[in-house]
């Protein structure tokens, strides 16, 4: 589908509010709205129509999974709405009811359409050419994950064109189960495992829980660098190959569908496992005003800083010392959680060596898994870092759960990292 849309002279998009029943407004049996105008005391008043971005976002076309690649690839689009016709390309958009000199229409006019026309977000505003590389290989995921399917098993097929497109760019990005794989080098590679749900989602059992396709619900992706020899695809009983090698081993067989190859469904992750204590906190009005002064070590030296209290919700209680715990916010994937044990596995291999005093600055990333009888299913993520995050919220408590006003982390080597167990976890 990527080749069909990319090479199309023009793509017609029906973004009417009732597109299934009515066909193309102004061409089928349903007319478009007429732009009203009135003259009062020699002044002409003309009705303003909604911006095209609002009309497209409100249309059924923008909710369907199978139409996503139309907006993604088509270089030139004629968009039919209830109010008229618009023209969209990678360099501009214009509407028939609104006059604009062509030399004043620039790619900036596409900003309101970001997400709807994903490729347009990567247009160089000086050359008007697309600039796509591994950094943009996951930009499409947040919008795509909001789309709906009549058959949930179609979620992978409906984005194969996008996945194939990124295999052919200058810095190729491969994938398995829709999950991008990029920046492959001898020691590590990027594998998109650290995505999170901003709201609770439901499982799509047609796909693995570690893939964003394994869930119904919008996700926010975040790159994860994986150390070589630590993660393998395989059967549930044994590993088969590293994700970074999937193109080399199966590159000439990419017509092979993942769902027909059981060797690609399970992740065997050799990493440090942390046995989690998850708690729910609903702060009082007084507690919400609480701030903690934290003294910690950065690359530039010692630093003391006040932090606001972490939002109410589910938190991972991480033991730092005998009477000191840190609470990090948990982004759960689903609402109904079983009674089985929860574990966290580390996703920050750059800092998985010796636990030094700067751990708090570099932070932690944990994938939260639930035991499903020997196999594990992903149920959420939690993270914390003081590096490059201007809106850090955190809480520190004693063993009794009382909030602390001051914490000195300069010499703390966190128990939860030191006591973590190195083992291989199989994720279904």
N, C-alpha and C positions, 0 to 999 in steps of 0.2 A: 504493500500500500504506500510505502514511502516513495517509491519510484513513480507510481501513478500520480499522486498528488503533487510531487515536486516538479513533474514535467507537464502538468496540466496548463493549458493556455489561460484558462479561467475556471474558477470553482464557484458554483452557485450554492449559497447557504440560505436555508429557510429558517430564519430566526423569529418567525411570527409567534405570537403568544399561544395560538392554537394550531400549530403547524400540521399536525396529523390530520385534522378534520378539514382544514380550509385550503390547503395547498399554498401557492405563492400569492401573497397579498398584491392586489392590483393586476394580476394576470389570470388567476382562477376566478371563481365566482364571488370571492370576497374582496371588496374594494379596500384601498388604503384610507386612512384618515385624511381628511382635507385640512389644509392649513388655513385657519380662519384669519380674516383681517377686517378691521374696521377703521374708518376715517372719522376723526373728531377734531373740529376746528383746524382743518388743513394738515393734521398730523395723522399719519397712517400707523396703526398698531397691528402688529403681526403676531400670531400665536407662536410660541416657542415649543418645539417638540423636545422630548427627552433626548439626552445624549445617547449615542449608539451603544456605548459601553453598558449603560443601564438596561437598555432594551435587550441586548444580547445576553447579558447575565440573567435576565428574568425569563428567557425563552427556554422551552423544552430542549432545544438543540444544545444548549449549554449544560444540560444535566446528563446527557447520554454518553455512555462510555465509548460507543462505536463512532461517534462524531468527533471525538477529540483530535484524531489525527488529521481531519480536514483542516481545522484551524491551525494545527501545528505545522504542517508542511506546505499548504497551498501558497504559492508566491503571490497570486492575485485572486482576490475574492470579491464577488458581488453578493452583498448581504441584503436579503429582503426582510423588512420588518413591517409592523402594522402601520408605521408612519411614512415609509418610503424606502428608497434604495440607497445603499452606501457602497463605496469602493474602498477596499482595504488591500494594501500590499505591505511589503517589509519596510518601505520607506515613508509611508503616509497613509492617511485615511481622509475621505471627504464625503459629505452628504449632499444629496440632490436638493434639499430644501434650504441649504445654507451656503451662501457664496463666500469663497475665500480665494484670493490671488494665489496661484500655484506656487509662486516663489516664497510664500509665507507658510506653506505647509511643510513641516519637517517630521523626522521620526519621533520627535517629542510628542507629536499628536497621538502616538500609539500608547503612551504611558497608561492612560485609563484602561486600556485593553490588555494590560499585562496579565498573564494567566489564561486569558481567552485565546490570545494569539501568541503562544509561548515563544516561537522562533523570533518574532519581532523584537523581543526583549534583548536579543543578542545582536542587533544591528549596530554597526559602527556609524555614529551620527555624522562622521565626516566623509566616509567612503560609501555609505549606504549598503555595505556588504555584510553578510552574516559572518560572525566570528564565533564559532562553536568549538569547544574543546571539553576536556574531562570535567572542568569546573561547572559547566552547564549541563552535564549529563544527568543530573538529578533535579534540575530546576523545574521540570515538567511534573514531577511526582506529586507535589501538594495539590495542584489543580486536578490531576487525573484521579487521585484517590478520593475526590469528592463525587465522581461520576457514578451513575447508576447503571445496572445491567438487569435485563429481564432474566438472564441466566448468569449466575455469579461465576460459573466456570469459564465464561468468555473473557474475564479480566486480563489474562495473559495474551490471548490472541489479539485483542483489541489494541495492544501497544507494541506488538512485534515489529511493526514498521519503524517505530521510534528506536527500539533496541537495535534493529539492523542498521539504521542510519548512523548511530554512534559507533558502530563497529567499523565504519568506513571513513571516519574523520581522521585528520592528521595525527592526533593523539588518540588512538582508538580506545573505546570503552566497551568492554565485553559485559556479559550479564548472565545470570542464572536465576530463574524464577522472577524475572523483572528487576533483580537487584544488581545495580551497576558495579563493575569491577574495573579499576583504573590504576594508573601510576604504578605499574608493575615493575619492580626492580629485584635484584637477587635477594634482598633482605626483607622486603615488605611490599605491601600493596594496599590500595584503598578498597574497602568492601562496605557498602552502605547498610550497616546493621544498627546504627545508633538513632534511627528515626524514632519519633515519638508521636503519640496521639494527644492533641490538645483537648479532646473530649472523649468520653468512653465510646468504644467501638464494639462490634460483634465479629465473631470468627467467620471466616470463609474457609471451610475445611477442604476446599479443592486445592489449596496451596499451603506450603509450610508456614508455621507460625512466625518464623524469623524473617519472612519476606513481607513487605508492606501489602502485597497482593493477598496475603492470608487474612486480611481484615477488611471489614466494611467500615470506613471512616477516614476522615482527612488526616494526613500525617505531615509532619515537618521533618525532612531528612537532614542528616548531619553526617559528614564523612567520618569513617573510622579506619585508621591505619592498622593493618593486621600484620603481625610478624610472620615471616615464612616458617613453615613447619609447625604451625600452631593450630591451623584450622583446615579441616578436610570435609569434602562432600562424600557421602557414601550410603550404603545400606544402614539399617539401624544396628546391625551387628559389627560391621567393619568399614573402615574408611576406604575411599576409592581414589580421589585426587584432590589437590588443592584448588580452590576456586580460581586462583590466578593462572592455572594451567588448563582451564576448560577450553580455551580457544586452540591451544597447541594440540591437545589430545583429541578434541571433538570438533575442531574447526571445519573439517571437511564433511562433517555430519550434522551441521547445525539445523538441517531440516528435521532432525530427530527431536521430538517433542519431549520436554522435561517430564511431563506427566506420564509418559510411557517408559521412563527409565528410572527405576527405583534406586539406582546408584547416586542420584542427584537430589534426593529428597531430605536427607538427614545431614545435620552439621555435627561433626566430631571436633569439639573445641578443647584443646589442651591449654589450660589457663589456671589462674588462681581462683578458687571457689571460696566465697564468703557466705557463711550461714547467717541469714538476715533475721533481725527482729523488726517487724513492721508494726507501727502503731498509728492510731488515728487520733489527731489532736484538733479539738474545736476550741480555739482560744476565746477567753473572756474579753470584754471590751478593754479592761485594764491591761491584760497580757498583750493585746495587739499593739500597744504603745511601747512595748519592751524593745530595748536596743542593747546589743552586746559589743563591748570593746574587745577586739581580738588583736593580739600581738603575734606576728608571724614573720617568717623569713622569705624574702624574695631574691631574685637574681641580683638586685641592686643593694641588698642589705635588709636590715630590720625595718619593720613598718607596723604602726598601730592604727587601727581603723574601726569605726563604729558601723555595725550592720543592723538593718531592720530585721524584724522577726519573720521567719518563714511563713507563708500563707497556711491557713488551716487546711487539713486534709490528711492523706496517708503519708507517713514519713518513714524512711529507713533510719533506725537508731543504730549508729555505728560507734562501737566502743573504742575510744581513744586511749584511755588510761583506766585505772581501777575505779575511779569515781568521776569519770568524765566521758560524756557521750555527745556526738554530733548528729543532728537531725537533718536529713536531706529530703527534698520533695520527691515523691514518687509519681511518675506519670504512668498510670495504669492503662492497659490496653482494653480491658473489659471490666464490667461491673461485678459479675458473679465470680467470686474466687473460691476455689475449693479449700478444704482444710489441710491439704497436703503441704509439705514443707516448701518454703521458698528459699532460693539461693540467689546470690548475685555473682556474676562472672565479670572480670575486668576487661574493658575494651580500650585500654590506654597503654599499648605495648611499649611506647617510647620511655615510659617511666615505671616499667614493671620489674626493674632490676632491684638493687638494694633500696630499701625504704629509707630515704634521707629526710632531714628536717625541712626541706622545701616541698614536701608532698602536698601541703595545703595550698601552695601557690599553683602548682601544676594541676592539682585537682584529681578527681576520680570520676570514672564513668562505669556504671554497673548495668549490665543487662539482667533483669530480674526474671527468673525462671521458676516454674512450678513443677514439682515432681508428679509425673503421670505413670507411676509404676515402673521406675527404672529409666524411662525416657523423660525428657523435660520439654515443656512448652513455654514459649515466651509469653509473659504477661505484663511486661512494663519495663521502664528504664528509670534510673535515677542518676543524677550527676551533680557535681559541685566543683567550682574552680574560682579562684580569685584572679586569674589571668585573663584580661580582656573582657571581663563582664562587669558592666557599670551598674547593674541592678541586682547585685548579689543579695539574697536573703537567706538567713541561716539561723539555727538555734543550737545552743549548747546547754546541756542539762547535767545534773549529777545523777547518781544511780537511782535516786528516788523520783526523778523526772522533774525536779525543780529547775526553772530557768536560771542561768548564770549571767551576771552582769559583766564579768571580766574573765578572759581566758588567755593564757600565755601558751602558745603552741610552738615556741622556738625550739624547745628540746624534746617535744613530744614525737615519739615514734609509734604510730597508731597500732593498737593491739589488733584491730580487725584486719589489717594488712599483714602484720607479722604472723598472726595465727591462721591466716588463710591457707587452705590446703591445695596443693598442686595436683590436679587430676584431669582426666578427660571426661567431658560432659557431652552426651548425645542429645541434640535438640531436634524435636520432631517438627 
